[in-house]
Amino acid sequence: MVQSRDDVRNVAIIAHVDHGKTTLVDELLKQSGIFRENQEVAERVMDSNDIERERGITILSKNTAINYKGTKINIIDTPGHADFGGEVERVLKMVNGVILVVDAFEGVMPQTKFVLSKALELKLPVIVCINKIDRPEARPQEVIDEVLELFMDLDASDEQLDCPFVFASAKSGIASLDADVKGTDMVPLFETIIDYIPAPTGDPDKGTQVLISTIDYNEYVGRIGVGKVDNGTIKVNQDVIIVNHHEPDKAVKVKVSKLYEFDGLNKVEVKEATIGSIVAISGIADIHIGDTLCSPESPDPIPFQKISEPTIAMNFMVNDSPLAGQEGKYITSRHIRDRLFRELNTDVSLRVEETDSTDVFKVSGRGELHLSVLIENMRREGYEFAVSKAEVLYKYNERNQKQEPMETAFVDVPEEFSGNVIQKLSSRKGELLGMTSINGGYTRLQFSIPSRGLIGYRGEFMTDTKGNGILNTSFDGYGPYKGDMMYRKQGSLIAFEAGEAITYGLYNAQDRGTLFIEPGEKVYAGMVVGQTGKAEDIEINVCKKKQLTNTRSSSADEALRLSPKKVLSLEQALEFIDTDELLEVTPKNLRIRKKILDSTLRKRDMINRKNAVG
């Protein structure tokens, strides 16, 4: 018989990137008494990965649990960034309701729409939390209207529309049910969760059913499946069978060796768990997202939506530059292959394919940020490799017409920069759909643009808006191919010979463009050492020494003034490289190079390609 488990609530926190989800979870943890009085707690304690901390974004969904007045509240903190949407889609299968966090100033943003649409599709009740209510420019009443409009646009039911609003400042640790009344603690939010989010239901007497919604990975115990017990009970040493809704033939018998529940930030070993519990199961090597663990007597898989397909791909390959193997710990194709396939353990939106060459792997993901986070993780772990420019994945419809991934881009810029942004995005095949004025002298532009039109644009956008613009995108399906486009207007400065960069050589080169290197750096023929203002590439000799005569001394070099080099971040370097270039990634350096290092062969290849097109 179906029963509800009143001492448990399962809730996910969803929001647009940077609207304060993780800080909100921090406060709920602190105020539930999870930490000791004198315990030092890091800010954004849920963002445990280094890159998450540095960038202030959540990449992986995380589980935590708190106790409030005898009720266990399992909370899942989800990513807000479009590239990690695959994480959001599947964790919602574990919960019975969501808290939608919206910034009291920014209001509804593209990812707000994406994450809310996923929650409404699953018929989940929503608590709206208007966060950052103490911002001087907060506009809660207008944001309430924006949220309700969004609900209506997404065809929410009457029950979903009748959702509670909570007004909070996660940073100050306060919440209130009235926008005009300042709260004192998080109790109003705790109470709203207990009152409004339904208790999980299931039949404790039926056969076991646990849907695996996320995979954790640990060097010591291997894969850890995380999911909710939908029916029955799961016990340590129990025999279960793994089945999958999308793979009807799958049926693997396994034994549950260890079982955990969440408590605060820790996993706590338990002997058994029943309906409504969110559990972690270790000791099953071949466990995947979407698998259902069932009793062998009644193997009945739980339906599970397929993960969204990747839209962008790049090649990861063994580094074969003249400086290869000098800075990395893991440099062979076997190392790179093992690492990429290991990433598939936890990242469902990623695809890794082997190619004709044993040294090259095609890696596909949801966007540039998605792939750059993987690259950054690998270089920190000591890997050395090269990557090609990101390219979008095309499809062909039944009439064999080329289709490409399209994005809706929302751009908030100060009014004086809007003309420049419109011009740039139009040249990248963007179509302006709408333009509205928003608070503080800003204009919001809405574009429909091919995904490839956004490759390499973010850095340029930040320069064009003097760092004041906000660019958000969300995937909008496949549309007809929009025609060829120029990615980059500027050419590269290419080193002519191998050696060490010299002040004299760099001084003569800097008139040609912006340099990426400084004296003393190792270079090789075919390495990109800067960017020119012109469209074509220029070869230069940065290792050139001044010819010494009896009247000149080399000490005069010290008087030569060099402009500071332009330091490219990983994202900027990925955006900068052109289709005939590679990015050499090592734990210590990022170097841009031509695919074909030899100057004569490179020119011959260019002529052949022009002839092929002509």
Sequence and secondary structure as in RCSB ss.txt:
>XXXX:A:sequence
MVQSRDDVRNVAIIAHVDHGKTTLVDELLKQSGIFRENQEVAERVMDSNDIERERGITILSKNTAINYKGTKINI
IDTPGHADFGGEVERVLKMVNGVILVVDAFEGVMPQTKFVLSKALELKLPVIVCINKIDRPEARPQEVIDEVLEL
FMDLDASDEQLDCPFVFASAKSGIASLDADVKGTDMVPLFETIIDYIPAPTGDPDKGTQVLISTIDYNEYVGRIG
VGKVDNGTIKVNQDVIIVNHHEPDKAVKVKVSKLYEFDGLNKVEVKEATIGSIVAISGIADIHIGDTLCSPESPD
PIPFQKISEPTIAMNFMVNDSPLAGQEGKYITSRHIRDRLFRELNTDVSLRVEETDSTDVFKVSGRGELHLSVLI
ENMRREGYEFAVSKAEVLYKYNERNQKQEPMETAFVDVPEEFSGNVIQKLSSRKGELLGMTSINGGYTRLQFSIP
SRGLIGYRGEFMTDTKGNGILNTSFDGYGPYKGDMMYRKQGSLIAFEAGEAITYGLYNAQDRGTLFIEPGEKVYA
GMVVGQTGKAEDIEINVCKKKQLTNTRSSSADEALRLSPKKVLSLEQALEFIDTDELLEVTPKNLRIRKKILDST
LRKRDMINRKNAVG
>XXXX:A:secstr
  EE TTEEEEEEEESTTSSHHHHHHHHHHHTT S TT    TTTT  SHHHHHHT   S EEEEEEETTEEEEE
EE   SGGGHHHHHHHGGG SEEEEEEETTT S HHHHHHHHHHHHTT  EEEEEE TTSTT  HHHHHHHHHHH
HHHTT  HHHHS  EEEEETTTTEEESSTTS  SSSHHHHHHHHHHS   EE TTS  EEEEEEEEEETTTEEEE
EEEEEESEEETT EEEEEETTEEEEEEEEE  EEEEEEBTEEEE SEEETT EEEEES TT  TTEEEE TT   
           EEEEEE   STTTTSS SB SHHHHHHHHHHHTTT TT EEEE SSTTEEEEEESSHHHHHHHH
HHHHHTTB EEEE  EE  EE TT  EEEEEEEEEEEEEGGGHHHHHHHHHHTT EEEEEEEETTTEEEEEEEEE
HHHHTTTHHHHHHHTTT  EEEEEEEEEEE        SS EEEE S EE  HHHHHHHGGGEEES  TT EE T
TEEEEEESSSS EEE TT      SS  GGGGGG          HHHHHHH  TTEEEEE SS EEEEESS SHH
HHHHHHHHHHHHH 
